[in-house]
């Protein structure tokens, strides 16, 4: 068994999760990453992602310890890990068990229709040294969550993440 560490997932309304975990994996601006105790210090932006937690229960003695998996839909934010404790700050996050699957499926349909019209999220072009405007740049990963949270691309990602965290399959 891996060494447990403390994790808190905080949203504006409440502390969504606080407890001991063996491992946390999620997508960040640095890519897919798994955190274990004593991982190097890390601060980064969180993508619209499913955070997969290996939660330690009955940690009073190693013989009684159980590890269960908990999925959380995180809609972007920030993560800080100092090797001993981790904090995820998110504007919106939801336990997989609390996801309204029918509502998430409807949100996915609506978001995909919007995405078909709007296309991917982009950063506007900026003037270059010659004074002409560069082409818009497509946003990726955590930047969509941070810079274009109202975009159709972000809405599609949020709906898919909610369904994945709830254990409901998507067809797209």
Backbone as CSV, one residue per row, in Angstrom:
resi,resn,N_x,N_y,N_z,CA_x,CA_y,CA_z,C_x,C_y,C_z
1,UNK,0.841,-1.181,0.000,0.000,0.000,0.000,0.881,1.236,0.000
2,UNK,0.494,2.242,-0.789,1.221,3.504,-0.861,0.997,4.312,0.420
3,UNK,1.863,5.260,0.659,1.731,6.141,1.816,0.586,7.123,1.585
4,UNK,-0.370,7.191,2.501,-1.478,8.132,2.316,-1.043,9.587,2.527
5,UNK,-1.782,10.488,1.920,-1.588,11.919,2.135,-2.955,12.584,2.185
6,UNK,-2.999,13.809,2.700,-4.268,14.506,2.866,-4.632,15.273,1.595
7,UNK,-5.902,15.196,1.214,-6.432,15.915,0.052,-7.671,16.684,0.463
8,UNK,-7.765,17.931,-0.026,-9.004,18.700,0.076,-9.364,19.196,-1.309
9,UNK,-10.642,19.000,-1.684,-11.190,19.566,-2.906,-12.187,20.614,-2.434
10,UNK,-11.909,21.866,-2.790,-12.686,22.981,-2.276,-13.390,23.698,-3.434
11,UNK,-14.681,23.935,-3.258,-15.475,24.744,-4.181,-16.040,25.910,-3.368
12,UNK,-16.535,26.962,-4.007,-17.001,28.118,-3.243,-18.048,27.796,-2.167
13,UNK,-18.909,26.827,-2.428,-19.990,26.526,-1.487,-19.553,25.701,-0.287
14,UNK,-18.485,24.885,-0.463,-18.125,23.968,0.616,-16.825,23.238,0.299
15,UNK,-16.358,22.503,1.294,-15.266,21.561,1.058,-15.942,20.301,0.526
16,UNK,-15.708,19.998,-0.742,-16.373,18.871,-1.392,-15.822,17.540,-0.890
17,UNK,-14.514,17.491,-0.658,-13.880,16.272,-0.155,-12.724,16.672,0.740
18,UNK,-12.572,15.977,1.840,-11.426,16.144,2.723,-11.125,14.779,3.324
19,UNK,-9.929,14.269,3.071,-9.595,12.960,3.606,-8.247,12.473,3.147
20,UNK,-7.940,11.250,3.542,-6.669,10.613,3.210,-6.821,9.820,1.912
21,UNK,-5.845,9.971,1.039,-5.834,9.261,-0.240,-4.455,8.654,-0.463
22,UNK,-4.424,7.599,-1.266,-3.158,6.986,-1.690,-2.651,7.611,-2.979
23,UNK,-3.603,8.016,-3.823,-3.253,8.526,-5.146,-4.379,9.414,-5.653
24,UNK,-3.990,10.430,-6.431,-4.943,11.289,-7.133,-4.437,11.427,-8.557
25,UNK,-5.297,11.161,-9.528,-4.903,11.384,-10.920,-5.924,12.308,-11.566
26,UNK,-5.407,13.205,-12.424,-6.252,14.178,-13.122,-5.458,14.789,-14.267
27,UNK,-6.165,15.513,-15.120,-5.525,16.218,-16.230,-5.283,17.661,-15.803
28,UNK,-4.048,18.136,-16.000,-3.687,19.506,-15.669,-3.090,20.167,-16.905
29,UNK,-2.658,21.413,-16.731,-2.003,22.086,-17.847,-0.705,21.382,-18.236
30,UNK,-0.181,20.548,-17.363,1.016,19.766,-17.666,0.717,18.392,-18.236
31,UNK,-0.556,18.086,-18.489,-0.956,16.781,-19.005,-1.584,15.936,-17.917
32,UNK,-1.792,14.661,-18.233,-2.351,13.718,-17.250,-1.288,13.463,-16.202
33,UNK,-1.658,13.564,-14.927,-0.672,13.412,-13.871,-1.262,12.622,-12.715
34,UNK,-0.455,11.786,-12.106,-0.850,11.033,-10.917,0.035,11.486,-9.768
35,UNK,-0.594,11.800,-8.660,0.124,12.248,-7.474,0.141,11.139,-6.432
36,UNK,1.313,10.859,-5.892,1.499,9.951,-4.769,2.178,10.755,-3.667
37,UNK,2.138,10.260,-2.438,2.835,10.931,-1.348,4.295,11.164,-1.742
38,UNK,4.834,12.268,-1.339,6.222,12.656,-1.584,6.494,13.021,-3.038
39,UNK,5.430,13.218,-3.840,5.593,13.737,-5.196,6.252,15.105,-5.066
40,UNK,6.989,15.504,-6.072,7.611,16.830,-6.007,6.535,17.908,-5.900
41,UNK,6.906,19.041,-5.329,5.967,20.149,-5.196,5.396,20.496,-6.563
42,UNK,4.120,20.842,-6.581,3.444,21.105,-7.852,2.357,22.154,-7.656
43,UNK,2.309,23.115,-8.553,1.226,24.084,-8.627,0.865,24.165,-10.096
44,UNK,-0.424,24.027,-10.411,-0.819,24.086,-11.811,-2.296,24.331,-11.987
45,UNK,-2.659,24.591,-13.222,-4.062,24.764,-13.589,-4.658,23.397,-13.890
46,UNK,-5.894,23.198,-13.470,-6.595,21.932,-13.675,-7.496,22.062,-14.895
47,UNK,-7.448,21.069,-15.744,-8.304,20.987,-16.927,-9.731,20.645,-16.488
48,UNK,-10.657,20.653,-17.405,-11.988,20.089,-17.162,-11.753,18.582,-17.203
49,UNK,-11.853,17.932,-16.053,-11.344,16.567,-15.927,-12.089,15.781,-14.861
50,UNK,-11.909,14.485,-14.910,-12.339,13.626,-13.814,-11.121,13.416,-12.928
51,UNK,-11.252,13.798,-11.663,-10.203,13.505,-10.688,-10.527,12.137,-10.100
52,UNK,-9.580,11.227,-10.208,-9.759,9.870,-9.693,-8.977,9.765,-8.388
53,UNK,-9.690,9.525,-7.299,-9.089,9.459,-5.977,-9.087,8.026,-5.481
54,UNK,-7.961,7.593,-4.966,-7.884,6.316,-4.256,-7.966,6.674,-2.777
55,UNK,-9.170,6.546,-2.214,-9.467,7.012,-0.869,-9.164,5.918,0.147
56,UNK,-8.445,6.301,1.187,-8.068,5.370,2.255,-9.135,5.430,3.341
57,UNK,-9.660,4.261,3.710,-10.618,4.188,4.810,-10.071,3.248,5.875
58,UNK,-10.546,3.410,7.077,-10.087,2.587,8.212,-8.574,2.643,8.359
59,UNK,-8.006,3.838,8.343,-6.557,3.988,8.357,-5.934,3.864,9.739
60,UNK,-6.685,3.420,10.751,-6.110,3.289,12.091,-5.005,2.237,12.119
61,UNK,-5.181,1.161,11.396,-4.123,0.155,11.329,-3.999,-0.315,9.891
62,UNK,-2.794,-0.663,9.494,-2.571,-1.068,8.107,-3.315,-2.347,7.745
63,UNK,-3.609,-3.211,8.723,-4.303,-4.455,8.405,-5.784,-4.213,8.088
64,UNK,-6.354,-3.122,8.611,-7.769,-2.817,8.366,-7.975,-1.824,7.231
65,UNK,-6.917,-1.342,6.640,-7.019,-0.296,5.635,-7.665,-0.805,4.359
66,UNK,-8.598,-0.018,3.866,-9.243,-0.298,2.583,-9.061,0.922,1.696
67,UNK,-8.960,0.688,0.397,-8.854,1.776,-0.554,-10.021,1.656,-1.531
68,UNK,-10.785,2.731,-1.658,-11.897,2.766,-2.596,-11.648,3.888,-3.599
69,UNK,-12.257,3.783,-4.767,-12.107,4.796,-5.793,-13.285,5.761,-5.735
70,UNK,-12.963,7.042,-5.785,-13.970,8.097,-5.813,-13.677,8.968,-7.025
71,UNK,-14.707,9.242,-7.828,-14.547,10.084,-9.009,-15.214,11.427,-8.767
72,UNK,-14.504,12.494,-9.135,-15.030,13.846,-8.996,-14.914,14.547,-10.341
73,UNK,-16.010,15.128,-10.814,-15.995,15.945,-12.024,-15.516,17.339,-11.617
74,UNK,-14.372,17.745,-12.148,-13.802,19.059,-11.845,-13.857,19.884,-13.125
75,UNK,-14.385,21.092,-13.008,-14.575,21.934,-14.193,-13.513,23.013,-14.291
76,UNK,-12.282,22.651,-13.995,-11.176,23.591,-14.052,-10.877,24.146,-12.672
77,UNK,-9.719,24.744,-12.541,-9.316,25.328,-11.271,-7.816,25.239,-11.122
78,UNK,-7.382,25.074,-9.869,-5.955,25.024,-9.585,-5.664,23.915,-8.589
79,UNK,-4.445,23.379,-8.664,-4.014,22.329,-7.748,-2.683,22.744,-7.135
80,UNK,-2.542,22.456,-5.841,-1.276,22.667,-5.137,-0.962,21.395,-4.361
81,UNK,0.253,20.902,-4.534,0.693,19.712,-3.800,2.088,19.988,-3.279
82,UNK,2.293,19.773,-1.976,3.606,20.019,-1.383,4.317,18.729,-0.989
83,UNK,3.860,17.603,-1.499,4.471,16.317,-1.196,3.831,15.619,-0.006
84,UNK,3.149,16.374,0.837,2.493,15.817,2.025,0.984,16.048,2.020
85,UNK,0.547,17.120,1.371,-0.882,17.454,1.322,-1.183,18.125,-0.008
86,UNK,-2.427,17.962,-0.447,-2.850,18.475,-1.743,-4.154,19.236,-1.578
87,UNK,-4.254,20.338,-2.319,-5.494,21.111,-2.351,-5.875,21.348,-3.801
88,UNK,-7.130,21.074,-4.125,-7.683,21.404,-5.429,-8.732,22.478,-5.188
89,UNK,-8.552,23.637,-5.828,-9.516,24.731,-5.749,-10.237,24.802,-7.087
90,UNK,-11.545,24.664,-7.053,-12.327,24.675,-8.290,-13.548,25.563,-8.121
91,UNK,-13.926,26.235,-9.189,-15.165,27.017,-9.143,-16.353,26.081,-9.088
92,UNK,-16.248,24.982,-9.847,-17.307,23.977,-9.880,-16.664,22.597,-9.856
93,UNK,-17.166,21.743,-9.002,-16.764,20.334,-8.954,-17.931,19.566,-8.357
94,UNK,-18.014,18.293,-8.705,-19.181,17.500,-8.297,-18.763,16.046,-8.116
95,UNK,-19.171,15.462,-7.002,-18.934,14.034,-6.788,-19.691,13.256,-7.857
96,UNK,-19.067,12.220,-8.389,-19.723,11.402,-9.411,-21.061,10.869,-8.958
97,UNK,-21.163,10.533,-7.679,-22.416,9.994,-7.133,-23.535,11.030,-7.061
98,UNK,-23.192,12.318,-7.187,-24.193,13.383,-7.106,-24.618,13.911,-8.478
99,UNK,-24.036,13.383,-9.547,-24.343,13.868,-10.892,-25.739,13.427,-11.305
100,UNK,-26.516,14.354,-11.819,-27.813,14.052,-12.414,-27.530,13.623,-13.855
101,UNK,-27.532,12.316,-14.094,-27.119,11.760,-15.389,-28.017,12.238,-16.525
102,UNK,-29.330,12.256,-16.330,-30.232,12.708,-17.399,-29.948,14.163,-17.773
103,UNK,-29.736,14.984,-16.770,-29.444,16.399,-17.023,-28.099,16.548,-17.738
104,UNK,-27.111,15.758,-17.348,-25.796,15.809,-17.993,-25.890,15.352,-19.447
105,UNK,-26.679,14.322,-19.703,-26.851,13.859,-21.099,-27.507,14.934,-21.965
106,UNK,-28.520,15.599,-21.420,-29.180,16.684,-22.155,-28.213,17.842,-22.372
107,UNK,-27.409,18.153,-21.366,-26.418,19.224,-21.502,-25.405,18.887,-22.595
108,UNK,-25.043,17.616,-22.707,-24.101,17.199,-23.746,-24.702,17.401,-25.131
109,UNK,-25.941,17.014,-25.313,-26.605,17.194,-26.611,-26.638,18.676,-26.987
110,UNK,-27.061,19.506,-26.064,-27.146,20.949,-26.307,-25.766,21.535,-26.606
111,UNK,-24.762,21.142,-25.831,-23.403,21.655,-26.023,-22.814,21.205,-27.357
112,UNK,-23.071,19.967,-27.748,-22.561,19.492,-29.040,-23.212,20.231,-30.203
113,UNK,-24.489,20.575,-30.067,-25.157,21.380,-31.100,-24.504,22.763,-31.192
114,UNK,-24.227,23.377,-30.052,-23.540,24.680,-30.025,-22.150,24.569,-30.619
115,UNK,-21.427,23.508,-30.253,-20.066,23.319,-30.742,-20.048,23.186,-32.265
116,UNK,-21.050,22.505,-32.825,-21.123,22.347,-34.283,-21.231,23.709,-34.965
117,UNK,-21.860,24.667,-34.314,-22.002,26.014,-34.868,-20.792,26.902,-34.577
118,UNK,-20.263,26.821,-33.351,-19.212,27.737,-32.905,-17.803,27.232,-33.141
119,UNK,-17.614,25.925,-33.110,-16.272,25.372,-33.238,-15.472,25.504,-31.957
120,UNK,-14.175,25.188,-32.029,-13.335,25.192,-30.832,-13.083,26.606,-30.297
121,UNK,-12.753,26.673,-29.013,-12.430,27.945,-28.369,-11.066,28.423,-28.859
122,UNK,-10.961,29.725,-29.115,-9.692,30.294,-29.576,-9.363,31.556,-28.798
123,UNK,-8.087,31.868,-28.816,-7.598,33.130,-28.261,-7.506,34.077,-29.449
124,UNK,-8.006,35.313,-29.320,-7.956,36.236,-30.464,-6.521,36.455,-30.928
125,UNK,-6.388,36.750,-32.226,-5.073,37.077,-32.758,-4.573,38.381,-32.157
126,UNK,-3.276,38.515,-32.073,-2.676,39.747,-31.540,-1.744,40.327,-32.589
127,UNK,-1.556,41.642,-32.563,-0.642,42.231,-33.551,0.776,41.708,-33.369
128,UNK,1.439,41.423,-34.486,2.833,40.989,-34.417,3.738,42.195,-34.651
129,UNK,5.035,41.961,-34.787,5.997,43.052,-34.947,5.756,43.883,-36.200
130,UNK,5.163,43.287,-37.224,4.898,44.011,-38.471,3.585,44.793,-38.404
131,UNK,2.857,44.697,-37.309,1.605,45.426,-37.164,0.397,44.701,-37.730
132,UNK,0.598,43.501,-38.287,-0.543,42.739,-38.781,-0.974,41.764,-37.697
133,UNK,-2.229,41.378,-37.741,-2.754,40.492,-36.708,-2.468,39.033,-37.050
134,UNK,-1.972,38.310,-36.061,-1.744,36.873,-36.222,-3.085,36.155,-36.187
135,UNK,-3.106,34.954,-36.690,-4.317,34.144,-36.660,-4.692,33.799,-35.227
136,UNK,-5.987,33.632,-34.961,-6.387,33.195,-33.620,-5.742,31.850,-33.299
137,UNK,-5.449,31.633,-32.031,-4.817,30.408,-31.567,-5.844,29.564,-30.831
138,UNK,-5.884,28.287,-31.143,-6.813,27.386,-30.464,-6.365,27.167,-29.032
139,UNK,-7.302,27.273,-28.102,-7.007,27.007,-26.697,-7.000,25.506,-26.462
140,UNK,-6.174,25.074,-25.543,-6.114,23.656,-25.219,-6.249,23.451,-23.723
141,UNK,-6.640,22.250,-23.344,-6.646,21.816,-21.960,-7.226,22.796,-20.962
142,UNK,-6.448,23.056,-19.932,-6.903,23.900,-18.832,-7.208,25.323,-19.287
143,UNK,-6.608,25.758,-20.388,-6.853,27.122,-20.855,-8.302,27.318,-21.294
144,UNK,-8.939,26.281,-21.813,-10.362,26.386,-22.164,-11.167,26.658,-20.904
145,UNK,-10.887,25.911,-19.832,-11.605,26.089,-18.570,-11.367,27.476,-17.988
146,UNK,-10.141,27.969,-18.092,-9.794,29.257,-17.486,-10.173,30.460,-18.343
147,UNK,-9.947,30.379,-19.655,-10.117,31.546,-20.521,-11.409,31.562,-21.321
148,UNK,-12.048,30.402,-21.467,-13.274,30.337,-22.270,-14.318,29.447,-21.599
149,UNK,-14.635,29.707,-20.317,-15.561,28.814,-19.606,-16.978,28.810,-20.177
150,UNK,-17.342,29.855,-20.913,-18.684,29.918,-21.503,-18.736,29.378,-22.929
151,UNK,-17.609,28.868,-23.430,-17.562,28.370,-24.808,-18.291,27.032,-24.936
152,UNK,-18.680,26.741,-26.162,-19.321,25.456,-26.453,-18.352,24.313,-26.172
153,UNK,-17.070,24.518,-26.470,-16.067,23.474,-26.223,-16.001,23.136,-24.736
154,UNK,-16.021,24.152,-23.876,-15.999,23.918,-22.430,-17.274,23.210,-21.982
155,UNK,-18.409,23.593,-22.554,-19.684,22.966,-22.183,-19.695,21.483,-22.551
156,UNK,-19.161,21.140,-23.720,-19.068,19.732,-24.127,-18.170,18.972,-23.152
157,UNK,-17.017,19.547,-22.845,-16.073,18.887,-21.927,-16.698,18.690,-20.549
158,UNK,-17.389,19.704,-20.036,-18.019,19.581,-18.715,-19.055,18.467,-18.698
159,UNK,-19.896,18.406,-19.722,-20.937,17.372,-19.774,-20.311,15.977,-19.841
160,UNK,-19.275,15.817,-20.655,-18.607,14.509,-20.772,-17.949,14.105,-19.459
161,UNK,-17.324,15.052,-18.785,-16.660,14.771,-17.510,-17.690,14.389,-16.447
162,UNK,-18.825,15.070,-16.419,-19.873,14.744,-15.458,-20.375,13.316,-15.696
163,UNK,-20.586,12.961,-16.957,-21.062,11.609,-17.270,-20.007,10.559,-16.932
164,UNK,-18.745,10.853,-17.221,-17.677,9.905,-16.877,-17.582,9.708,-15.365
165,UNK,-17.652,10.799,-14.613,-17.573,10.695,-13.147,-18.739,9.911,-12.572
166,UNK,-19.904,9.991,-13.250,-21.093,9.276,-12.791,-21.097,7.817,-13.240
167,UNK,-20.134,7.456,-14.106,-20.069,6.083,-14.603,-21.022,5.826,-15.745
168,UNK,-21.499,6.901,-16.392,-22.424,6.779,-17.524,-21.630,6.968,-18.820
169,UNK,-21.799,6.083,-19.750,-21.052,6.145,-21.014,-21.591,7.253,-21.908
170,UNK,-20.683,7.825,-22.712,-21.094,8.791,-23.738,-20.886,8.143,-25.097
171,UNK,-21.689,8.553,-26.055,-21.592,7.997,-27.406,-20.699,8.816,-28.317
172,UNK,-20.168,9.961,-27.817,-19.353,10.804,-28.683,-18.024,11.106,-28.074
